[in-house]
Amino acid sequence: MRQWSNHVVLIRDGIAHSVVWDAVWPSFCKTFHTIRYDRRGYGKSPASTTWYYETDDLAALLHHLKVPRAILVGSSHGGELSIDFTLSHPDVVAQLILVDAVASGFPYSDHCLNRGMQNSKPFQQNDVKAGLANWAKDKYLLAPGHEAAQKKLLDILMASPQDLTHDDYARPTQAALPRLHEIRVPTLILTGDADIPDVHAHAGVIEAGIYGSRRVVLVEAGHLMYLEKPDEFTSIVISFIESNSHWGEIEHYVQSMNPYDLQKLVAALLRAMGYHVSWIAPPGPDKGIDILAHNDPLGTSTPRIKVQVKRRADTISLDGLRSFMAMLGEQDVGIFVSTGGFTSDAESQARTKKPES
């Protein structure tokens, strides 16, 4: 169970360093304990000369700052990193905000790859100024009509040209695409309508993969929407974080409940839904079934509802689920309530609606 967090980490894109957050920085700092940092080779962070994992760097940063749990706001490649970090450190992430993000394991079109090569071509002739100008005026990074944002981006790049010219030794992580379903935190997906089609395709697969995620498209915005529309960006993100933080407090309260009080809460919910609870397990050894409920007061009609309630921090494994399913008869419906959630194998098994032979 993930507790509420007031720590927000802004993880920037792969174009410029952390000053791209300047326009939204005061509002976030006013509301949260906000952190931003430059990955290796960007801004004032020296480039790496050896291979490393970006997820390890983020974990080390949070450990150094004594941040046990954080809300990640990741832009572009920073969103990809945020996804990878959530998969490798699920207990550390409270919420996930993905801004024009991509997911590792999902391909890019020729158009997207050629565009990147064309923009960076001057770097091969040591014409750094032309290369930076290409990226600053890229029609997908910033939507047409945002000249002030375009000038700001060019100024940022000119002041720190190494952002786009340094060598990098970041190791690839396990592809996130087939594992997106493992992410179980409130997730907001933001895309600018003027961004490259590949990003919209990535947003689609991320939304499909992360259960309960919410997708919002900003009008007249490109890849770096926080440079173009900082006030709108800030309003949407902070509202999302605050609305879901209340749920985090409720989760923390439920996780702290006495196990038998949690049983009573689940029974009360069943009664509120119109079911008749005939039995609640008394304190004592765990015998597998904690609540029995029926559709009618006498319990003569089918199906009979058997409920197991587990207040625990860790996930229920496939074996744990199978043990519960073995107690269900042909006329029974099972409900397994676990505050710690379930492993992906257990969830897959539950969706088959029948025990494996």
MOZIQUI-V108609 format. One record per residue. RES is the residue in one small letter. PSI is psi in whole degrees, 0 to 359 (NA if undefined). OMEGA is omega in radians with two decimals (999 if undefined). Layout:
RES:PSI:OMEGA
RES:PSI:OMEGA
This chain:
m:128:-3.11
r:128:-3.13
q:166:3.12
w:147:3.13
s:143:3.06
n:8:-3.13
h:125:3.11
v:130:3.11
v:121:3.08
l:116:-3.08
i:109:-2.94
r:176:-3.11
d:188:3.12
g:13:-3.12
i:309:-3.04
a:169:-3.08
h:190:-2.85
s:352:3.10
v:349:3.08
v:343:3.13
w:1:-3.01
d:319:-3.05
a:335:-3.13
v:351:-3.05
w:311:-3.11
p:319:-3.12
s:319:3.12
f:319:-3.14
c:330:3.12
k:332:-3.04
t:327:-3.03
f:166:2.87
h:105:-2.95
t:137:-3.09
i:137:2.95
r:150:-3.11
y:163:3.09
d:127:3.06
r:169:-3.05
r:129:3.10
g:353:-3.12
y:145:3.09
g:234:-3.11
k:1:3.13
s:126:-3.13
p:150:3.09
a:151:3.13
s:150:3.05
t:0:3.11
t:164:-3.12
w:144:-3.10
y:168:3.05
y:129:3.12
e:329:3.10
t:326:3.09
d:321:3.12
d:317:3.13
l:319:3.10
a:319:3.13
a:321:3.12
l:313:-3.12
l:323:3.10
h:317:3.13
h:322:-3.13
l:2:3.14
k:46:3.09
v:106:-3.08
p:335:-3.07
r:138:-3.02
a:159:3.00
i:123:-3.08
l:128:3.03
v:102:-3.03
g:130:-3.11
s:130:3.05
s:240:3.09
h:330:3.05
g:330:3.03
g:320:3.06
e:315:3.09
l:319:-3.14
s:319:3.09
i:311:-3.13
d:320:-3.14
f:320:3.12
t:322:3.13
l:325:-3.11
s:339:3.13
h:64:-3.02
p:330:-3.10
d:351:-3.09
v:340:-3.04
v:125:-3.13
a:322:3.11
q:162:-3.07
l:122:3.05
i:117:-3.05
l:118:-3.03
v:109:-3.09
d:47:-3.02
a:163:3.04
v:161:-3.12
a:129:3.12
s:139:-3.12
g:346:3.10
f:132:-2.99
p:169:3.07
y:152:3.11
s:162:3.05
d:322:-3.14
h:316:-3.13
c:315:-3.12
l:318:3.14
n:324:3.10
r:316:3.11
g:319:3.12
m:319:-3.12
q:316:3.13
n:324:-3.06
s:358:-3.09
k:319:3.14
p:333:3.14
f:330:-3.13
q:335:3.08
q:17:-3.12
n:24:3.06
d:77:-3.04
v:318:-3.11
k:317:3.14
a:322:3.11
g:317:3.11
l:320:3.13
a:321:3.10
n:314:-3.10
w:323:-3.11
a:329:-3.12
k:11:3.12
d:129:-3.02
k:345:3.13
y:330:3.13
l:316:-3.11
l:132:-3.11
a:153:3.11
p:142:3.10
g:357:-3.13
h:66:-3.08
e:322:-3.13
a:318:3.11
a:323:3.11
q:317:3.09
k:320:3.12
k:315:-3.14
l:317:3.13
l:319:3.11
d:318:3.13
i:314:-3.11
l:320:3.14
m:327:3.13
a:339:-3.11
s:67:-3.05
p:337:3.14
q:343:3.12
d:325:-3.08
l:0:-3.05
t:352:-3.06
h:153:3.00
d:145:-3.11
d:146:-3.13
y:32:3.14
a:127:3.10
r:143:3.03
p:146:3.09
t:176:3.07
q:137:-3.10
a:132:-3.11
a:334:-3.00
l:309:-3.12
p:358:-3.08
r:5:-3.09
l:329:-3.13
h:345:3.14
e:344:-3.11
i:122:-3.06
r:44:3.08
v:156:3.07
p:127:-3.03
t:127:3.06
l:131:3.12
i:118:3.14
l:134:3.04
t:145:3.02
g:137:-3.06
d:337:-3.13
a:2:-3.11
d:164:-3.10
i:144:-3.10
p:328:3.13
d:319:-3.13
v:322:3.09
h:324:3.08
a:317:3.09
h:318:3.12
a:323:3.13
g:315:-3.13
v:328:3.08
i:315:3.13
e:319:3.13
a:329:-3.06
g:327:-3.09
i:112:-3.07
y:131:3.06
g:4:-3.14
s:155:-3.12
r:134:-3.10
r:132:3.13
v:133:3.11
v:123:3.09
l:131:-3.11
v:142:3.14
e:45:3.10
a:148:3.12
g:215:-3.04
h:328:-3.09
l:64:-3.01
m:334:-3.13
y:343:2.98
l:327:-3.07
e:314:-3.05
k:67:-3.05
p:322:-3.10
d:316:3.13
e:318:3.10
f:311:-3.11
t:316:-3.12
s:314:-3.11
i:314:-3.05
v:313:-3.11
i:321:3.10
s:319:3.12
f:314:-3.13
i:313:-3.08
e:321:-3.14
s:324:-3.14
n:341:3.07
s:328:3.08
h:321:3.08
w:325:3.10
g:322:3.10
e:321:3.10
i:316:3.12
e:317:3.12
h:320:3.12
y:315:-3.13
v:319:-3.14
q:333:-3.10
s:355:-3.09
m:153:2.94
n:137:-3.09
p:324:-3.11
y:332:3.00
d:325:3.09
l:320:3.06
q:315:-3.13
k:324:3.12
l:316:3.12
v:319:3.11
a:320:3.12
a:323:3.09
l:320:3.10
l:318:3.11
r:318:-3.13
a:335:3.11
m:359:3.07
g:4:3.12
y:160:-3.13
h:114:-3.13
v:119:-3.09
s:341:-3.05
w:137:3.01
i:130:-3.09
a:132:3.09
p:166:3.07
p:140:-3.12
g:192:-3.13
p:145:3.13
d:119:3.13
k:11:3.01
g:312:-3.14
i:129:-3.07
d:333:-3.10
i:139:2.97
l:134:3.14
a:159:-3.06
h:166:3.08
n:336:-3.08
d:161:-3.07
p:328:-3.10
l:346:-3.14
g:27:-3.09
t:342:-3.12
s:155:3.11
t:158:0.05
p:161:2.98
r:140:-3.08
i:121:3.07
k:131:-3.05
v:134:2.97
q:134:-3.09
v:124:3.13
k:119:3.01
r:104:-3.07
r:158:-3.11
a:330:-3.10
d:165:-3.08
t:156:3.05
i:129:-3.11
s:173:3.09
l:320:3.12
d:321:3.11
g:320:3.10
l:318:3.14
r:323:3.11
s:321:3.10
f:316:-3.11
m:332:3.12
a:341:-3.14
m:3:-3.12
l:130:3.06
g:179:-3.10
e:331:-3.11
q:13:-3.10
d:150:2.96
v:131:-3.11
g:140:3.02
i:121:-3.13
f:114:-3.14
v:121:3.14
s:124:3.12
t:342:-3.14
g:358:-3.13
g:193:-3.05
f:153:3.03
t:161:-3.13
s:325:3.10
d:320:3.13
a:319:3.12
e:317:3.12
s:318:3.12
q:319:-3.12
a:326:-3.10
r:343:3.08
t:342:3.09
k:17:3.06
k:148:3.14
p:152:3.04
e:145:3.09
s:NA:999
